[in-house]
Amino acid sequence: MEAIILLTNTEEPKVKIAELGDVVKFERKEMDLQGVVVKATENSVIVDLKVMPNYQSTEIENYITVVNHKKYTIVAKRKK
């Protein structure tokens, strides 16, 4: 009888972490949103939504929100 050995990758995939000034997009309450990162923490970023052209027409009460690193994608990097 042969033994079958399964090898698994125990490392979690690397998540690209946004930096201050980057533009990120994410989904919230079935809406696609974009914002500028105003602060990055270990597990999430704090995003300013006022940069969205249609922000005033949304029903979002707070223009600042927290987004987990796994829940957004970087749209544009800050110009250095």
CNS distance restraints for C-alpha pairs under 8 A (distance, minus, plus):
assign (resid  15 and name CA) (resid  69 and name CA) 7.04 0.50 0.50
assign (resid  15 and name CA) (resid  70 and name CA) 6.73 0.50 0.50
assign (resid  16 and name CA) (resid  69 and name CA) 7.70 0.50 0.50
assign (resid  16 and name CA) (resid  74 and name CA) 7.97 0.50 0.50
assign (resid  17 and name CA) (resid  69 and name CA) 6.27 0.50 0.50
assign (resid  18 and name CA) (resid  22 and name CA) 6.07 0.50 0.50
assign (resid  18 and name CA) (resid  24 and name CA) 7.52 0.50 0.50
assign (resid  18 and name CA) (resid  37 and name CA) 7.25 0.50 0.50
assign (resid  18 and name CA) (resid  40 and name CA) 7.17 0.50 0.50
assign (resid  18 and name CA) (resid  45 and name CA) 7.38 0.50 0.50
assign (resid  18 and name CA) (resid  69 and name CA) 7.85 0.50 0.50
assign (resid  18 and name CA) (resid  74 and name CA) 6.47 0.50 0.50
assign (resid  18 and name CA) (resid  77 and name CA) 8.00 0.50 0.50
assign (resid  19 and name CA) (resid  37 and name CA) 6.68 0.50 0.50
assign (resid  19 and name CA) (resid  39 and name CA) 7.57 0.50 0.50
assign (resid  19 and name CA) (resid  40 and name CA) 6.27 0.50 0.50
assign (resid  19 and name CA) (resid  77 and name CA) 7.91 0.50 0.50
assign (resid  19 and name CA) (resid  78 and name CA) 7.83 0.50 0.50
assign (resid  20 and name CA) (resid  36 and name CA) 7.80 0.50 0.50
assign (resid  20 and name CA) (resid  37 and name CA) 5.16 0.50 0.50
assign (resid  20 and name CA) (resid  38 and name CA) 5.47 0.50 0.50
assign (resid  20 and name CA) (resid  39 and name CA) 5.77 0.50 0.50
assign (resid  20 and name CA) (resid  40 and name CA) 6.59 0.50 0.50
assign (resid  20 and name CA) (resid  78 and name CA) 7.40 0.50 0.50
assign (resid  21 and name CA) (resid  36 and name CA) 5.69 0.50 0.50
assign (resid  21 and name CA) (resid  37 and name CA) 5.17 0.50 0.50
assign (resid  21 and name CA) (resid  38 and name CA) 6.30 0.50 0.50
assign (resid  21 and name CA) (resid  77 and name CA) 7.21 0.50 0.50
assign (resid  21 and name CA) (resid  78 and name CA) 4.96 0.50 0.50
assign (resid  22 and name CA) (resid  36 and name CA) 5.66 0.50 0.50
assign (resid  22 and name CA) (resid  37 and name CA) 5.51 0.50 0.50
assign (resid  22 and name CA) (resid  74 and name CA) 6.98 0.50 0.50
assign (resid  22 and name CA) (resid  75 and name CA) 7.60 0.50 0.50
assign (resid  22 and name CA) (resid  76 and name CA) 5.77 0.50 0.50
assign (resid  22 and name CA) (resid  77 and name CA) 4.59 0.50 0.50
assign (resid  22 and name CA) (resid  78 and name CA) 4.72 0.50 0.50
assign (resid  23 and name CA) (resid  34 and name CA) 6.83 0.50 0.50
assign (resid  23 and name CA) (resid  35 and name CA) 5.52 0.50 0.50
assign (resid  23 and name CA) (resid  36 and name CA) 4.52 0.50 0.50
assign (resid  23 and name CA) (resid  37 and name CA) 6.31 0.50 0.50
assign (resid  23 and name CA) (resid  74 and name CA) 6.03 0.50 0.50
assign (resid  23 and name CA) (resid  75 and name CA) 5.42 0.50 0.50
assign (resid  23 and name CA) (resid  76 and name CA) 5.06 0.50 0.50
assign (resid  23 and name CA) (resid  77 and name CA) 6.46 0.50 0.50
assign (resid  23 and name CA) (resid  78 and name CA) 7.44 0.50 0.50
assign (resid  24 and name CA) (resid  34 and name CA) 5.57 0.50 0.50
assign (resid  24 and name CA) (resid  35 and name CA) 5.65 0.50 0.50
assign (resid  24 and name CA) (resid  36 and name CA) 6.41 0.50 0.50
assign (resid  24 and name CA) (resid  37 and name CA) 7.19 0.50 0.50
assign (resid  24 and name CA) (resid  72 and name CA) 6.21 0.50 0.50
assign (resid  24 and name CA) (resid  73 and name CA) 5.52 0.50 0.50
assign (resid  24 and name CA) (resid  74 and name CA) 4.41 0.50 0.50
assign (resid  24 and name CA) (resid  75 and name CA) 5.18 0.50 0.50
assign (resid  24 and name CA) (resid  76 and name CA) 7.07 0.50 0.50
assign (resid  25 and name CA) (resid  32 and name CA) 7.03 0.50 0.50
assign (resid  25 and name CA) (resid  33 and name CA) 5.53 0.50 0.50
assign (resid  25 and name CA) (resid  34 and name CA) 4.28 0.50 0.50
assign (resid  25 and name CA) (resid  35 and name CA) 6.64 0.50 0.50
assign (resid  25 and name CA) (resid  72 and name CA) 5.53 0.50 0.50
assign (resid  25 and name CA) (resid  73 and name CA) 5.52 0.50 0.50
assign (resid  25 and name CA) (resid  74 and name CA) 6.50 0.50 0.50
assign (resid  25 and name CA) (resid  75 and name CA) 6.47 0.50 0.50
assign (resid  26 and name CA) (resid  32 and name CA) 5.89 0.50 0.50
assign (resid  26 and name CA) (resid  33 and name CA) 5.43 0.50 0.50
assign (resid  26 and name CA) (resid  34 and name CA) 6.49 0.50 0.50
assign (resid  26 and name CA) (resid  67 and name CA) 7.98 0.50 0.50
assign (resid  26 and name CA) (resid  71 and name CA) 6.26 0.50 0.50
assign (resid  26 and name CA) (resid  72 and name CA) 4.61 0.50 0.50
assign (resid  26 and name CA) (resid  73 and name CA) 6.67 0.50 0.50
assign (resid  27 and name CA) (resid  31 and name CA) 5.45 0.50 0.50
assign (resid  27 and name CA) (resid  32 and name CA) 4.61 0.50 0.50
assign (resid  27 and name CA) (resid  33 and name CA) 5.89 0.50 0.50
assign (resid  27 and name CA) (resid  71 and name CA) 7.75 0.50 0.50
assign (resid  27 and name CA) (resid  72 and name CA) 7.75 0.50 0.50
assign (resid  28 and name CA) (resid  32 and name CA) 6.61 0.50 0.50
assign (resid  28 and name CA) (resid  33 and name CA) 7.05 0.50 0.50
assign (resid  33 and name CA) (resid  49 and name CA) 7.55 0.50 0.50
assign (resid  33 and name CA) (resid  52 and name CA) 7.64 0.50 0.50
assign (resid  34 and name CA) (resid  49 and name CA) 6.26 0.50 0.50
assign (resid  34 and name CA) (resid  51 and name CA) 7.63 0.50 0.50
assign (resid  34 and name CA) (resid  52 and name CA) 6.14 0.50 0.50
assign (resid  35 and name CA) (resid  47 and name CA) 5.48 0.50 0.50
assign (resid  35 and name CA) (resid  48 and name CA) 5.15 0.50 0.50
assign (resid  35 and name CA) (resid  49 and name CA) 4.38 0.50 0.50
assign (resid  35 and name CA) (resid  50 and name CA) 7.03 0.50 0.50
assign (resid  35 and name CA) (resid  51 and name CA) 5.99 0.50 0.50
assign (resid  35 and name CA) (resid  52 and name CA) 6.56 0.50 0.50
assign (resid  36 and name CA) (resid  47 and name CA) 5.32 0.50 0.50
assign (resid  36 and name CA) (resid  48 and name CA) 5.21 0.50 0.50
assign (resid  36 and name CA) (resid  49 and name CA) 6.76 0.50 0.50
assign (resid  36 and name CA) (resid  51 and name CA) 7.04 0.50 0.50
assign (resid  37 and name CA) (resid  45 and name CA) 6.33 0.50 0.50
assign (resid  37 and name CA) (resid  46 and name CA) 5.75 0.50 0.50
assign (resid  37 and name CA) (resid  47 and name CA) 4.50 0.50 0.50
assign (resid  37 and name CA) (resid  48 and name CA) 6.41 0.50 0.50
assign (resid  38 and name CA) (resid  45 and name CA) 7.57 0.50 0.50
assign (resid  38 and name CA) (resid  46 and name CA) 5.71 0.50 0.50
assign (resid  38 and name CA) (resid  47 and name CA) 5.68 0.50 0.50
assign (resid  38 and name CA) (resid  48 and name CA) 6.54 0.50 0.50
assign (resid  39 and name CA) (resid  45 and name CA) 5.73 0.50 0.50
assign (resid  39 and name CA) (resid  46 and name CA) 5.10 0.50 0.50
assign (resid  39 and name CA) (resid  47 and name CA) 7.27 0.50 0.50
assign (resid  40 and name CA) (resid  44 and name CA) 6.22 0.50 0.50
assign (resid  40 and name CA) (resid  45 and name CA) 4.34 0.50 0.50
assign (resid  40 and name CA) (resid  46 and name CA) 6.29 0.50 0.50
assign (resid  41 and name CA) (resid  45 and name CA) 5.85 0.50 0.50
assign (resid  43 and name CA) (resid  68 and name CA) 5.93 0.50 0.50
assign (resid  43 and name CA) (resid  69 and name CA) 6.03 0.50 0.50
assign (resid  44 and name CA) (resid  66 and name CA) 6.57 0.50 0.50
assign (resid  44 and name CA) (resid  67 and name CA) 5.38 0.50 0.50
assign (resid  44 and name CA) (resid  68 and name CA) 4.08 0.50 0.50
assign (resid  44 and name CA) (resid  69 and name CA) 4.91 0.50 0.50
assign (resid  45 and name CA) (resid  66 and name CA) 5.74 0.50 0.50
assign (resid  45 and name CA) (resid  67 and name CA) 5.42 0.50 0.50
assign (resid  45 and name CA) (resid  68 and name CA) 6.44 0.50 0.50
assign (resid  45 and name CA) (resid  69 and name CA) 6.78 0.50 0.50
assign (resid  46 and name CA) (resid  64 and name CA) 6.82 0.50 0.50
assign (resid  46 and name CA) (resid  65 and name CA) 5.67 0.50 0.50
assign (resid  46 and name CA) (resid  66 and name CA) 4.54 0.50 0.50
assign (resid  46 and name CA) (resid  67 and name CA) 6.41 0.50 0.50
assign (resid  47 and name CA) (resid  64 and name CA) 5.58 0.50 0.50
assign (resid  47 and name CA) (resid  65 and name CA) 5.36 0.50 0.50
assign (resid  47 and name CA) (resid  66 and name CA) 6.20 0.50 0.50
assign (resid  47 and name CA) (resid  67 and name CA) 7.28 0.50 0.50
assign (resid  48 and name CA) (resid  63 and name CA) 5.76 0.50 0.50
assign (resid  48 and name CA) (resid  64 and name CA) 4.72 0.50 0.50
assign (resid  48 and name CA) (resid  65 and name CA) 6.80 0.50 0.50
assign (resid  49 and name CA) (resid  55 and name CA) 6.93 0.50 0.50
assign (resid  49 and name CA) (resid  63 and name CA) 5.01 0.50 0.50
assign (resid  49 and name CA) (resid  64 and name CA) 6.17 0.50 0.50
assign (resid  49 and name CA) (resid  65 and name CA) 7.69 0.50 0.50
assign (resid  50 and name CA) (resid  55 and name CA) 5.89 0.50 0.50
assign (resid  50 and name CA) (resid  63 and name CA) 5.94 0.50 0.50
assign (resid  51 and name CA) (resid  55 and name CA) 7.35 0.50 0.50
assign (resid  54 and name CA) (resid  58 and name CA) 6.74 0.50 0.50
assign (resid  55 and name CA) (resid  60 and name CA) 7.84 0.50 0.50
assign (resid  67 and name CA) (resid  71 and name CA) 6.47 0.50 0.50
assign (resid  67 and name CA) (resid  72 and name CA) 7.05 0.50 0.50
assign (resid  68 and name CA) (resid  72 and name CA) 7.18 0.50 0.50
